[in-house]
Amino acid sequence: MTPYILSALGGYILGSIPLGYLLVKFRARVDIRTSGSGNVGAYNAGVVTGSTAVGIAVGLLDAGKGLAATIGAWLLFGTFWPVALALLGSVIGHIAPVWLRWKGGRGLATACGGFFAVGLGFIIVWCTLWAACKWQKLSIVTSNVIATVATPIVLVLMPSGVVETVTTSQTSSDEFRILAFCLSAVLLWSHRDVLKEFREERES
């Protein structure tokens, strides 16, 4: 039990480091939580500062948190589920950081960074679906939600051999699919405001 707790807790601590908030505060002397969408992620950082470079930098830093959490868990424990919990912990930490009173980002960049150490299958499928949504001229957040919902479903429908081919860790396709569903659930939680707007629009 200890490896799982340590991995999840360590991932959360790394993920909760408010790098986007600190960078925007340093660069623009602005509290990103009270500007733009109030999100502390890469997209809002670019909007608030008016700098694409800052947005990219925040995205890379956020991805680095997920990557550091998963690599650390691999080095310490060397098995799949501690690494998976470190990834989930880092994404939750980014979404609900204790240092910013639980108001963080959406966790997409952090998840992407973590999956570079766990398996590229999720990233490949998610990015393909997101690009298809954008090609249909959907908004960024709508594309985020659709890709997040559909990715684990696509991974289930894909042959196990294909899933394992794009999995960098030594794990079964079923374990990877379980992680994909759990991670997608966390990411959808971070988009709950968007989902609420969708529901209200359908009811009106």
Number of C-alpha atoms within 10 A of each C-alpha: 6 8 17 17 14 16 28 25 19 22 32 28 21 23 34 27 20 23 19 27 23 16 19 22 15 11 12 13 11 16 15 25 19 11 15 15 14 16 20 30 30 27 19 23 32 20 16 23 20 12 13 14 13 22 23 16 18 27 24 17 21 32 24 20 29 34 27 21 32 31 19 18 27 21 10 14 15 14 15 20 20 25 29 30 26 35 36 31 28 36 36 29 31 37 28 21 22 16 13 15 8 14 19 28 30 25 30 24 23 31 28 28 26 30 24 20 21 26 21 21 23 28 18 14 18 24 17 14 20 24 17 14 18 15 10 10 11 15 10 13 13 18 22 24 19 16 22 27 17 16 25 25 13 16 23 17 10 12 11 14 11 12 21 19 12 16 21 14 19 13 15 14 21 14 12 26 21 15 21 22 19 15 25 23 15 20 23 20 15 22 20 14 11 16 16 11 11 12 11 10 9 8 7 5
